[in-house]
Amino acid sequence: MCCFGCMVLPKPISTSNSTDLITPHKRPLSMNATLLYYLRCYTCRILSSLGTHSFTECLCLCGFRSSFATAAPIVAAFQFVCSGSAALTCSLTNLYPDYEGTFVLQHIPPSAYMLVFSRLRVSTIDHKLLSALPTTVTHVLVNDSTYVINVKVPASASFLSLVILQTKLGAISFEPNFNLSQLTIEQAPLHHIPSSLLNLRSLAYVKINFTPVQNIDVSLFCNLTQLQTIDLKYNKIYSVTASQFSGCTSSLLELLLANNRLKRIIPSVFAPFRRLEVIDLSHNMLESFVGRFQNTEISQLLISNNLLPQIDPCEWVLMPNMTSLFIEKNKLIGVPDCLHKFPNLYSINLENNLLSSVSLAAFAQLKVLQYLRLSWNPIVSFILREDSVPPKLLQIDMRHSRVNYLNVSKKMLQQIQIQT
């Protein structure tokens, strides 16, 4: 592990009458100011002992902040630590770029691939900081930095991943960039996803969680040809729209919108994303999911933990890749019609709804269905005829329902496990 930070040595020295502690002067400073001088000198001695730099060069490496006009100066020097074996992760804490500059970034070891900024003391992160990073650093994390309110990613930025956590970020913009492929923003007062996101030509993964974002225009993502995952969970989104979709070239595979405030979704809004495989709308307040659903590649549709009274797949296209359907914890009063739209469905979860009457005939055309989960429904009528049983069905879970008696043959009980 290599590190250089700041410490106070046990005894003071006399220095200068200047507030610039880099060059010695004649008149001694106060005790507090002398300690600040030692904060910087101690760092240099560490580096000198390693044969890294000369003493005079090192005086710039350890930052400090103080006010000599006050009796109690504020001291918060930065700390730089790198750890790991072959690939190093470096952490830079309490850096104040406006006063301390970015000289320390020149001393990032060539084997370091990740740089973590913690408690970064700057309002705007831009080219002054990001363009100063060595090209060997491919992952940048800004964490626990409440001074940060704006980020401007320059075209010259060479890193592949940018993660911004626990900041006061209210705005972020991007110049045309072909390197950045992963973007994560969490726990920030960001209200809008910037249109300049389109400038990230290699973007494959974007995650924006725990922000006050309310509206999403999905056409913004349409021409990001490398984008595969959009994770917008845990925001305050109540509206998903599509303003225009001319010549959409998206390769999007996953759209995650769980834990938001959605009440209504028109499925056709997803139509231009032709390769879309996973849509997660769980843990919202959905009351309506009505309309034509045209995404033939869907393999998982998660709409559990909503307020849906019904789902009508009859308007949907055939979805041969759908293997699991999660509709638990809604307000369904009946089993959805047209389940044959999912010919390869092997598991359906309808738990915790308002189903009172269920006929196994509704599932008869599902030739590979194995698991049917109906527990925690107020079911009083369950119609089960041998000629309507899906041929591969293995288990029916009906625990915590109101069915007191099932007329089931011994032969059927040998084929199907029924939990009541």
Secondary structure, 3 states (H helix, E strand, C coil): CEEECCCCCCCCCCCCCCCCCCCCCCCCCCHHHHHHHHHHHHHHHHHHHCCCCCHHHHCCCCCCCCCCCCCCCCCCCCEEEEEECCCEEEEEECCCHHHHCCHHHHHCCCCEEEEEEECCCCCEECHHHHCCCCCCCCEEEEEEECCCCEEEECCCCCCCEEEEEEECCCEEEECCECCCCEEEEECCCCCCCCHHHHHECCCCEEEEECCCCCEEEHHHHCCCCCCCEEECCCCCCCEEECCCCCCCCCCCCEEECCCCCCCEECHHHHCCCCCCCEEECCCCCCCEECCCCCCCCCCEEECCCCCCCCCCHHHCCCCCCCCEEECCCCCCCCCCCCHHHCCCCCEEECCCCCCCEEEHHHHCCCCCCCEEECCCCCCCEEECCHHHCCCCCCEEECCCCCCCCCCCCHHHHHHCEEEC
